Amino acid sequence: MEVAIIRGQYQVTHPDVYLRNLVIVARAHGINAYLCTFDDFNFEKNKVDGSFFDNGEWINREFSFPSVIDNILVNKNNAEILNKLSKYTLVMNHRIGSKSSMYPFLKNDPAFKPYFIPTVNVTSKQQILEMLNEYGSVIIKPGNGRLARGIVKIYKEDEGFKTSTVIDNSEQDNHLDNTQFDSFLNNLSLSSYVCQPLIDTTTDDGNPFHVRMLVRKNEMGRFELVKSYVEIGVLNKVVSNMHVGGGLVWLDTLIDGLYPEKPQKLLHELNEMSTTLPQAFQDHYSYSISALGIDVAIDKDGHPWVMEVNAGPGHEYVKLEDLELRVRTYVYLCRQAKDAKSFSNSTSYETAADIKRYL
């Protein structure tokens, strides 16, 4: 069985250690994995020009179309070719939609309900004002935002409002009177935002943090935890995101320090969440999801809250653990591809909804 690892041109011509080891470990599991770009697929010959690692060097050769593609997530530039490839091979990586599209079903899902932060898909500034009156402080973020861009914390004050906004990996604080705040909201494309009460998730020193759970499907098709770690910001930052100057600590260390009364209970609950929540999430999609990043806030009482669920989660800080489980995902999908062809299951080779949205 073969897996084509599709990446950008530079990554394919200058593969890093992670990609090299990915190919090596895949071979140890009986899978021929190779690197290629979308441009390397020849649909007239059903062949791919790929690069594989053997005897200490990268070798270029021609392959038949693979059983599985470990692909770049769909976008407007690659949707057409992913649509064509979907007829021949199983597509591993899929988008899960915007925050605003997910929140309605997460709100009512029994597994997520205890951890769901009240969320409003904003249609008017009145909704933000109502949530500020109820909670005192809120966070608004673009429904399709990435890397913390566009996130705003809003605090209700005696004489107006305070806003803290992420702009180009830095933050801007402003104290606004009622008129200025009204103008501030008018300048936002509010229909693209979601609004939530602000959960106080800070260390004793005032540094914001959240827990990132990275999960992947194993060789049995069940979600398994790659690693849980903590992204921690610096004092007065809007978010605990390493793309805006944060850092990383291990989960056990933080839990022991901040929640000494019940560290084992909280760690057990977080571990349970890492297995129950991904499967519950998968149940809302017709296509297979191979990996998820679940961001969890923990309030001062030690209650976990799901902040976001992301597809295509980064593995920069847990490469070793991620590599092994990623290959086990290959094993599962290759088995699925073999079964689909053995039983002529054409539904396995239909274009997924996330790809269709870009066509």
Order of alpha helices (4+ residues) and beta strands (2+ residues): beta-alpha-alpha-beta-beta-beta-beta-beta-alpha-beta-alpha-beta-alpha-beta-beta-beta-beta-alpha-beta-beta-beta-beta-alpha-alpha-beta-beta-alpha-alpha
